[in-house]
């Protein structure tokens, strides 16, 4: 996704989602406006619209670098101790005191459906455009379907049953008819259909320096594998083995497209080096940012930096930065270099706590304004490898699971799993291979917004409650772990959406 090409100048009629109580999460067209079909006349028009779908991912409320509020802060990795700022609404996520009227929750819902709406518009009008290159049309449709599937995957894991809309809605009657929660099984069926179509399209195998930010075959297979793995561990167990085998096939397809020999040939620090973001072979898909640009730069380095520090950014911060729960600090093994790279203790007179250093750009090009060049990594091969370890373990292939696990541990400079299990401290903390894989995902992928979904895959709802209750409250600052109950498996349906039709948009248990 080239920053210079993501602005939609010829599609000003794309209506963003309204939060008004009389409108749904779905787009409604201005009856006095020119039909969108008038804007779809050439393949370039379709390209601009597809770029618009990608562009929507950049929103602070979507799945980019600023989406930790809905993911990592919901987990045991990060959080915040300020329960007063912004009316205390952000604190509700980590404190498990979320209420349906939370405006951040609604903004996330709206942003995800904005992306879906843009994808639906492309897929509605693409067949009306004459293409001389049939493969080009298939590629654009595949990108739209992939991005729609990705949004629904986030929605279904976060809220459970959600409205499922796959066509452009043009009338109030359309919107009313689409305002109901569809069962998870049906949503997953649509996700798989979209991703299967995308996997059969003429996409490039991998992104290239000139196509950073656009999806590839490897990205499609990675998401397809993750979807099947999630279905196998969180949905109807009747098809568990079949879904696990499908997950393994898809993940192996992604893995076999890699251009490196072993993970150990790629230094861990290279993955996050802004000077190597177009050349690091571990990266599968990312949101591309432009260093030094006021609009398209990254602010993650500065935002995570604590007061008195300059390791992340030349721009000084007056706050605590990216707050790290001490529970995560305690889980790092002794001498794990990923800890030294990912976190640092701030020893400022005002701030004395751990903060995130994994994302850095303290270069002159980023300047003291903090306009960093960090791309937001959505998919990389260490994640694929650890999902293969997870799948193999569930399928009973212990040796295969350990082999994949050791690929990541060896790259990090850590002892193999067999050696680690001879260490009483490691064996006590992670007595099963399942927990060892979960641990490795936690420290390898820390702050990359995977942790909450990893926990949902690994534990049943009752197990997850017990997991949080067993933790030391002192390691979570002001957060009240006692608040965590079975209701926190899902978020509440935003109140503005629920009240549209309390029957069809029924609230999740525990939030009534």
N, C-alpha and C positions, 0 to 999 in steps of 0.2 A: 504494500500500500504506500505509494509515493505520496509524501505530504502535499506536493504541489498538485496532485490530481484527485484529491479527495473532496474538494469543494463541489457541491452540486449547484451550478449556476443556472442550469436550464430546467430545474425541477423545483421551482419555488412554491409549487402547490402542494408539496408534501406537508401534510398537516400534522404537527406534533400532538401527542396525546394530551387530552385535557384532564385536569384533576377536579373539574367542576362536578358537583354531585349529580347532575342530570346527564352526564356523559360517562361512557364506559372507558375501559382501558384501550378501546379500539378507535381507530381513526374515523372521523366523520367528514365527509366532503362538503365544501361550500357549494350550495346549489347554484350560486351565481358565478362560480368559477368555470374556466375553460376545462374541458375534460382532460384528464391526464393522458389519455390516448393520443392527444395532439402533440405531446412532448416525446412520444416514442415513434420516431420515424426512421432512425438509422442505427446501426450497430454501436456507433459512438454514443448515442443517447442512452442505450442500454448500459454501456460501460460506465457512464457517468452515474447512472442510478445504482449500479453495483458498487461503485466507489462510495456512494452515499450510505450503503449498508455498512461497509467497513468503517466509514467515518463515525457512525453512531456508536461504535465500540469505544471511542475515545472519551465519551461522556464520563464525568466523574461518578455517575450513577450506574454505569454499566459494568464491564468485567475487566477494565484496565487496571493500571497501577494503583488507583485510588479506591479499589473495590474491597480492600481489606476489612472494612466495617462489617460487611455481610458474610465474610468468610473467616479470616484469621482471628478477628476479634470475637467471633462467635465460638472459637475453639479455645484451647488452653495455651496458645502460643503468644498472642499479643492482647492488648487491651488498653484501658485508660483509667486513671484514678480520678479524673475530673468528672464528677457527677453533676456539675452545675452548668457548664457551658452549653449553649444551644438548648436551653431548657432541659438539659439532662438527657435529651433524646439519643445521642450516640452511645451514651453509657448503658442504655437499656439492652443493647445487643450483647455485651459482654457480661452484664449483670443478670441476664436471664429474667429481665423484668419488662420485656417488650410488650407493648400494647398496640392494638390494631390501628390507632390513630397516629402512630409514629410517622412523621413526615418523611424521614429518610427511607423508611420501609416502602412507602408509597412511591417515592422517587425512583427507587430501584426497580420496582414492578413496572412503572411507566416506561423506564428506559429500555428494559428488556423487550417489552411489547412494541416500542418504537422501532427497534431493529427488526422484529418480526413483520411489522406492517410494511416496512421498506422492502423486505424480501418478498412479501406477498405481492406488492405492486410490480416488482420486476417480473415475477413469475406469471402475473396476470397479463402483462402486455408484451412479453418477449415474443410470443408466437405471432404477433401482429406486425413484427418488424422483419423486413426482407434481409436475409444474411446470404452473402456469397460464399462465406466460409462456414459450413455446417458445424465444424469443430469449435469455432469461436462461440457460436450460440450455445452449444452444449456446455462449454466451459463456464460461461456467464450464469447459466441456469444452475450448474453444479455449485458455484460459489454462493448463490442465493439460497439454495437448499441447505448447504452446509451451515451457513450462518443462522438460518432459521432453526435448524436442528440443535445447534449449540445453545441458542437462547432457550428453547424448550427444555433442553437438558438441565440448564440452570434452574429454570422455573419448577420443573417437576421434582427435582431433588430438594428444593427449598420450601415449596408450598404443598407438595403432594398433588392432589387433583387440581388442575388449572384449566381455564378456558383454552380451547384449541381452535385456532382460526388459520386457515391455509389459503384463503382467497381475499382479495381486496373487498372491504365493505364500503358500499357507496351510499346507503340509505339508513335512516334511523331504524327502519324495520330490520335491516341486515344486522345492525349493531345489537338490537334487542334480542334477535334470534341467536346471536353468538355469545350472549352474556350468560354463560352457565359453565360450571366446573365439569370438565371431562375426567373420567377415571384415569388413573396413572397408566394402566395397561394400554389404553388407547393412545395416550400421549407418547409412550415409548414406541408403540407401533409406527406412529408417524415419524418419529425421530429416526428409527431404523430405515424406513422407506426413503427418507430424504438422503441419508448417508449412503445407503446402497446405491441410489441413483448417482450420487456424487462419486462414489468409488469406481463406477463404470464409465465415467466421463473422461475425455482426453485432457486431464490435468497434468501438469509437469510432475515428475516424481518428487522433486524437492524445490524449495524456494531458491532463488539465485540472488546475487547482489543487486540485480536490477528489479527483482520482484519481491523484495523483503516486505512482509506484511500480507501477502496474498497466500491463499491456501494452496496445498499441493496434495499429491496422493498420500504422502507420508502423514500429513495432518489429518486427512480423512480417515485413514486406517487407525491412527492413534485415538481419535475421538470414538470411532466405531468400537474399538477394543475396550475403551473405558466405559462406554454405554453398556455393552454386553456384560462386563464385569460388575457394574453397578446393578444391573437387572438380576444377575445371578446371586448377588449377596443381599439385596434389599427387597426384591419382588417375590412373586409366587415361586416357591421352590420346586414346583413340578418340573420345570425346564432348567433347573440349575446346571446340571452337567452339560446340557446342550449349549447353554449360554456361555459357560466357562470355555468350552471348546471353540465356540465362535469368537470369544474374546482373545483366546490364544492365537487363533488364525490371523485375526486382524492385527494384533500387536506384532506378530512375527512378520507380517507383510510390511509393517512400518519399519521394523528393525532391519529387515533385509534390504531396505532402500538406503541405509546409511552409507556414507562415503568414507568413514574411518574404519580401521581394523578393530581396535579395542578401545574401550572408554578411557583406559589409562593413558592413551596417547594425547588426550585433551586435558590440560591442566584445569582444575576446578575454577581457578580465578579467571581463565579465559572466557568462561561462559558469561561473565558479567562485566567484561572489559569493553568499554564503549568503543575502543579502537578496533575491536575484533568482531563486532556484532554482525558484520556482513560476511565474515569469513569463518567463524567458528562452526565446525561441522556438527556440533551437538544440537544446535538450534534448529527446530522444526518449523515453528511459527511464532511470530511476535508482532506486537503493535509497534510500528516504527515511529520513533521520535527524532526530531531534528535539533541537534546541539546548537545553542545560541539563538534559537528562534523564539520570539516572544509568544507565539501561538502554539507551535508544534513541538516545543521542547518538553522535557520531562522535569517534574519537580520532586521526584521521589527521593533523590539524594538529599536535597535540602530539607524536605519534610521529615525525614527520618533522623536527621542530625540533632544531637542534643546541644544545649547551651554550652558555650566554651570550647566546642570541638570544631575541627576543620578537616577531618578525615574524609567526609562525604562531599562537601561542597565549600566553595569559597564564600558563599553567602552565610553570614552568621545567623543562628537561630536563637531565639530567646526562650524557647520552651524545652520540653523533655524529649522531643523527637519521637521516633518510633518506639513506643513502650513495649518491652519484652517481659513476659511473665517469667518469674523466677523458676517456675515449674519446668520451662523449657531449658533454662540455663542448667538446672540440676540434671537434665537428661543427657546432656552432651558427655561423651566418654572423655576420660583424661587424654589430653594431647591430640584431640581431634582438631586438625587444622581448619576444618570448616567453621568451628566455633570462633577461632581467632579472626577469621575473615568476615564472618557474618554478624558478630555482635561485639560491642565494646562497652566497658564501664565508664560512664561519665563521672568525673570527679570534680565537679564544679561546686562552688560554695552554695549554689541554689539547687543544682541538679546532681544527685548522686544515685545513679541507677543505670541499668543496662539499656542500650539503644541499638537500633539496627544499622549495620555498616555494609551490608551485602550489596547495596546499590550505591555506587559512587561515581561522581564526576567532579573532581576538584580541579579541573583543568582551566587554563586561561580562556579557552574557547567557551566554556560554560559561564565564565565570568562571576563576579561577585553578586550577580542578580539571580544566580541559581538556575540558569537555563540549560539544564543537563541534557546529555545525549543518550541516556539510558533507554533502550527499548524495553517494553514490557513483554517478558517471555511467557507465552501461553503454553507452549509445548516444547519439550526437549527430551533427548534420548535417555537420560538417567531416569526420568519418569516412566518411559516405555519399559525400560529394563526392570524397574522395580514392580511395575504392574505385571510383567511376565513372571517375576518371582512370586507374586501374590497368586496369580492364576495357577501356576504350576503347583504351588503348595496346596491349593484347594482341590486340585485334581489328583492329589496323592503322589505327585512327582517331587519328592523331597530333595533328591539329588539335583534335579534341574532347578528347583527354587533356590537352593543354596548357591548353585553356580551363578545364577543371575545376581543374587544378593552380593556375592563376593566381587562381581565386576565393579559395583559401585563402591564397596568398602576398599578394594584395592586401589582404585583411582584416588580415593581420599587419603591413602596412606595408612589405613587402619588394618588391624589383623583380620584374617579370614574368620568366617563364622565359627568354624571348628575350633580355632585357637581361642576365639573370644569366649566360647562356652566353657572353656577351662578356667576362666576368670570368674570367681564367685560373685563379684559385684555385677558383672554383665548377666550371668546366668540367673541371678536372683531377680534382677529388674525385668529381664525378657526371657522367661522360662520356656516359651514356645517359639517355634519358627514364625508363626503368625505375628506374635508381638515383636519379634526381632525385625521383621519386614516393616511393620508399622513404625518402629523406632527409626529405622534407616530412612524411611520416607520423611519422617519428621525433621531429622537433622540435615538431610541432603536437600530437601525442597523447602526448607524453612522460609517463611515470609513470601512464598510464591503463590499463596492462596489455595493450597491443596488440603491443608490439615483438616478442616471441618468435614469436607467430603470424605476424606480418608477415614475419619472416625465413624461416619455414618455407614460406610461400607464394612468396617471391621466389627462393629458391635450392633447387636439388636438394641432397640430402644431401652429396654430394661437394663441391659448390660452397660449401655452408655451412661445411664443415670448412676449406676453403681460405680462406674469408672471415675466420674467426676466427684462423687461423694467421698471416694477413697483418697482424694488428693488433699494436700495440706493447705488449708485456707490461707495460711500466712504467706504462701507463695503467689497469691493473687491480689495483693493490695486491698483496695476497697471493694473488690468484687465479692459478692455473696454467693459462694458455691451452693449454699443451702437452697437457693432459689431454683436450682436445676431440677426439673421433673420431666415426666414423659411428654408433657405438652411441648417441650422445647425441641423435640425432634423436628418439628416444622415451625415455620413462621406463621403468624396470624395473617389471614387475608386482610389487606388494607381496608379500613373501615369504609372509605368512599366506594370501594368496589362491592363490598358485602351488602351495603344498604341499597344498591341498585336492585337487588332481588335476593332477600335474605334466605329464600328457599333454594334457588338454583346456585347462588353464590354462598352457600352455607359456610359458616365459620369453622375453623379447625378446632378440635377439642381443647378445652382449657382456656380459651380466649373469649368465651361468650360473656 
